[in-house]
Amino acid sequence: MADRMEDFRNQLKEKGYKLTMQRQAVLNSIIEHEGEHLSTEEIYELVKKNHPEIGLATVYRTLLLLDRMELVYKLDLDDGCSRYELNKDNEDHRHHHLICTECGSVEEVQEDLLESLEEQILQKNGFIIKDHRVKFYGCCKKCIELLRKP
């Protein structure tokens, strides 16, 4: 985690910002819970455990800054609140999400399912796709099993 924080510190510095204690606390919470797609309020609750002096407004402002700088991504999973995840430098595209309409769980799909479609669009329309966001809605394995039980 120290290496990641140093990367974030350098990225912030390049853009004229400092890695303050508040920003570090927010980033630590997201890193420690990677893959969980945390809401602002969930991040605030995590931050508050170690830093009770940090307010919700500070967490909101920090997340807006980190999203604007593309250090984190703001996700809309159609559940009424914004969620956040780390921008992973090793990903050449944003991963897709599987959203269970029964329990609300969110699972990541790492494979780029749209690579051939992007190539077709380039060939047909001369349009280079730089990013895409895909959400699949359905029923997760656990809920399917629960629904099948008599």
C-alpha positions, 0 to 999 in steps of 0.5 A: 500500500505504501507504493500505491500511496507514493504513486498517488502522492506523485500524481497529486503533486504533478497536478498541483495538489498535496497528499493531505492527511484527509486525502490519504485517509480517504484513499486508504479506505478505498484501497483497503476495501478495493472491489467493494464499490463503496458509497461516499457515506460508507467511505466516511464511516471507514475514515471516521474510525481512525480520523473522527475529526474528518467531516462528511463534507471533507470526504465529499470534496476529496472524492470529487477531487480524486474523481476529477483527477481520475485517481478514482472512478465515480460509478452509478450503479442505479441504486441511488448513490454514487460509488467509488473504485480505484483507477487501476493503471494496469487496466486499459479499459474500465471493467464491466459490472454485473448487478444483481437485481435481487440482492444488489450485489456487484461483481466485476468482469475483468475481460474486455467484452467489447473489443471486437465491437470497438474494432467494428465501430472503428472500421465502419464509422472511423470512430475511436472509442476511448472508454465505455461503461457496461452494466449487466443486470440480472440475478447472481448465483446466490439469489438463483439458488435461493429462488430455486429452493422450495 
